[in-house]
Amino acid sequence: MNKKKIPEFLTKEEQESLINVFNIRYWSSCRNKMLIELDLATGLRLAEIINLKWQDINLITGQLKVVNGKGSKDRLLWLGENTLSKLTLWKEKQYNKFNIKIDYVFTNNKGNQLVDRDVREMVVTYSKKAGITKNISPHTLRHTFATDLLRDCKNIRMVQKALGHADLSTTMIYTHIVDDEFEDALKNFRR
């Protein structure tokens, strides 16, 4: 396979740098940090994260329903306690800003739904501030989630289900990332 087709993803160090670059004294920075953290924890597509509503997240059980994902297929994901705690705090902060219940998890400063261009620009801006030299986009966060999940669970079908891919061949690209790391590890083993 042509190495140019392997998706870009963030290392653990780059993820930490990106998450730690936000000045959370500001409402929009809190939102942006939460958006990136949620995307790294779920691998949502850009359209899915923009369209995510509070009613789709159970802050008690951690169940997140992705409604009308690509191909109009719904899927279920689960969030860890750390992410749930941060989302609960974010929901309170959002309510305190607007003093009304907001449907969307992520909104602009006026309480309206975000647009994809703004999210793309935000990811690029904060990636540069974090010192990341790779060409980063919101989809890079999805690739990062998939790569990390495959490393942890070692189950390509589980990754397929989490990403909502209809065809396993679409998900198989992530095995090449892990295979490259495997090759490097073996080449450097007991040198």
C-alpha positions as CSV (number, residue, x, y, z in Angstrom):
1,M,0.0,0.0,0.0
2,N,1.1,3.5,-0.8
3,K,2.3,5.2,2.4
4,K,0.9,8.5,1.3
5,K,-2.6,7.0,1.8
6,I,-2.0,6.3,5.5
7,P,-3.9,8.9,7.5
8,E,-2.2,11.5,9.7
9,F,-2.7,11.0,13.4
10,L,-1.5,12.6,16.6
11,T,0.9,11.0,19.0
12,K,0.1,10.9,22.7
13,E,2.5,13.8,23.2
14,E,0.9,15.8,20.4
15,Q,-2.5,15.1,21.9
16,E,-1.4,16.3,25.3
17,S,0.2,19.5,23.8
18,L,-3.0,20.2,21.9
19,I,-5.3,19.7,24.9
20,N,-3.0,21.8,27.2
21,V,-2.8,24.8,24.9
22,F,-6.2,26.2,25.7
23,N,-6.7,29.2,28.0
24,I,-9.8,28.0,29.8
25,R,-10.5,31.4,31.4
26,Y,-12.4,32.1,28.2
27,W,-15.8,30.5,27.3
28,S,-14.9,29.8,23.6
29,S,-11.5,28.2,24.7
30,C,-13.4,25.9,27.1
31,R,-15.8,24.9,24.3
32,N,-12.9,24.3,21.9
33,K,-11.0,22.2,24.4
34,M,-14.1,20.2,25.2
35,L,-14.8,19.7,21.5
36,I,-11.3,18.4,20.8
37,E,-11.3,16.2,23.9
38,L,-14.7,14.7,23.0
39,D,-13.6,14.1,19.4
40,L,-10.4,12.3,20.6
41,A,-12.6,10.2,22.9
42,T,-15.2,9.3,20.3
43,G,-13.8,9.7,16.8
44,L,-16.9,11.6,15.7
45,R,-17.0,13.0,12.2
46,L,-17.0,16.8,11.9
47,A,-20.7,16.8,10.9
48,E,-21.5,14.4,13.8
49,I,-19.9,16.6,16.4
50,I,-21.5,19.8,15.0
51,N,-24.9,18.2,15.1
52,L,-24.5,16.5,18.5
53,K,-27.3,17.4,20.9
54,W,-27.4,17.1,24.6
55,Q,-30.4,14.7,24.3
56,D,-28.0,12.3,22.5
57,I,-25.7,12.0,25.5
58,N,-26.7,10.2,28.8
59,L,-24.5,11.9,31.3
60,I,-25.3,9.1,33.9
61,T,-24.6,6.0,31.8
62,G,-22.1,7.5,29.4
63,Q,-24.0,6.4,26.3
64,L,-23.7,8.7,23.3
65,K,-26.0,8.2,20.4
66,V,-24.7,9.3,17.0
67,V,-27.8,10.2,15.2
68,N,-27.9,10.1,11.4
69,G,-24.2,9.5,10.9
70,K,-22.8,9.0,7.4
71,G,-25.3,6.9,5.4
72,S,-28.0,7.9,7.9
73,K,-27.0,5.1,10.2
74,D,-27.2,5.7,14.0
75,R,-24.6,4.1,16.3
76,L,-23.9,4.0,20.0
77,L,-20.7,4.9,21.8
78,W,-19.8,5.0,25.4
79,L,-17.9,7.7,27.3
80,G,-15.5,7.2,30.2
81,E,-16.1,8.9,33.6
82,N,-13.4,11.6,33.0
83,T,-15.1,12.7,29.7
84,L,-18.5,12.6,31.4
85,S,-17.3,14.8,34.2
86,K,-15.9,17.3,31.8
87,L,-19.1,17.3,29.7
88,T,-21.2,17.9,32.8
89,L,-19.1,20.9,33.7
90,W,-19.2,22.1,30.1
91,K,-23.1,21.8,30.1
92,E,-23.2,23.9,33.3
93,K,-20.8,26.5,31.8
94,Q,-22.9,26.7,28.6
95,Y,-26.2,27.1,30.6
96,N,-24.6,29.8,32.8
97,K,-23.6,31.7,29.6
98,F,-27.0,31.7,28.0
99,N,-29.3,31.2,31.0
100,I,-31.5,28.9,28.8
101,K,-31.3,25.2,27.8
102,I,-29.3,24.9,24.6
103,D,-29.9,21.9,22.3
104,Y,-26.5,21.6,20.8
105,V,-23.5,20.5,22.8
106,F,-21.2,22.9,20.9
107,T,-22.5,26.4,19.9
108,N,-21.0,29.7,18.9
109,N,-20.9,32.6,21.3
110,K,-24.5,33.5,20.5
111,G,-25.8,30.0,21.2
112,N,-26.2,29.0,17.6
113,Q,-25.0,25.8,16.0
114,L,-21.3,25.8,15.0
115,V,-20.4,25.7,11.3
116,D,-17.8,23.3,10.0
117,R,-15.5,26.0,8.6
118,D,-15.1,27.5,12.1
119,V,-14.2,24.2,13.7
120,R,-11.7,23.5,10.9
121,E,-10.0,26.8,11.5
122,M,-10.0,26.4,15.2
123,V,-8.3,23.0,15.0
124,V,-5.6,24.3,12.7
125,T,-5.1,27.4,14.9
126,Y,-4.7,25.5,18.1
127,S,-2.6,22.8,16.6
128,K,-0.1,25.5,15.5
129,K,-0.2,27.1,18.9
130,A,0.6,23.7,20.4
131,G,3.7,23.4,18.1
132,I,2.3,20.6,16.0
133,T,3.9,20.8,12.6
134,K,1.6,18.1,10.9
135,N,-1.2,19.2,8.6
136,I,-4.1,18.8,11.2
137,S,-7.8,18.8,10.5
138,P,-10.9,17.7,12.5
139,H,-10.6,14.4,10.6
140,T,-7.1,13.9,12.0
141,L,-8.7,13.7,15.5
142,R,-10.9,10.9,14.1
143,H,-7.9,9.1,12.8
144,T,-6.1,9.5,16.1
145,F,-9.1,8.0,18.0
146,A,-9.1,5.0,15.6
147,T,-5.4,4.5,15.8
148,D,-5.4,4.6,19.6
149,L,-8.4,2.4,19.9
150,L,-6.9,-0.2,17.6
151,R,-3.6,-0.1,19.6
152,D,-5.6,-0.6,22.9
153,C,-8.2,-3.2,21.8
154,K,-6.4,-4.9,18.9
155,N,-9.8,-5.6,17.4
156,I,-10.4,-4.1,13.9
157,R,-14.1,-5.0,14.0
158,M,-14.5,-2.9,17.2
159,V,-12.8,0.0,15.6
160,Q,-15.1,-0.4,12.6
161,K,-18.2,-0.3,14.8
162,A,-17.0,2.7,16.7
163,L,-16.3,4.7,13.5
164,G,-19.5,3.6,11.9
165,H,-17.9,2.2,8.8
166,A,-20.2,0.0,6.7
167,D,-17.3,-1.8,5.1
168,L,-14.4,-3.3,7.0
169,S,-12.0,-2.4,4.2
170,T,-12.4,1.3,5.0
171,T,-11.3,0.6,8.6
172,M,-8.3,-1.6,7.5
173,I,-6.2,1.5,6.8
174,Y,-5.5,1.7,10.5
175,T,-3.9,-1.7,10.5
176,H,-1.1,-0.3,8.3
177,I,-0.3,2.3,10.9
178,V,0.0,-0.4,13.6
179,D,1.9,-2.6,11.1
180,D,4.5,0.2,10.5
181,E,5.0,0.5,14.3
182,F,5.3,-3.2,14.6
183,E,7.9,-3.3,11.8
184,D,9.9,-0.5,13.5
185,A,9.7,-2.3,16.9
186,L,11.0,-5.6,15.4
187,K,13.8,-3.9,13.5
188,N,15.0,-2.2,16.7
189,F,14.4,-5.2,19.0
190,R,17.5,-6.4,20.8
191,R,19.9,-4.3,18.7
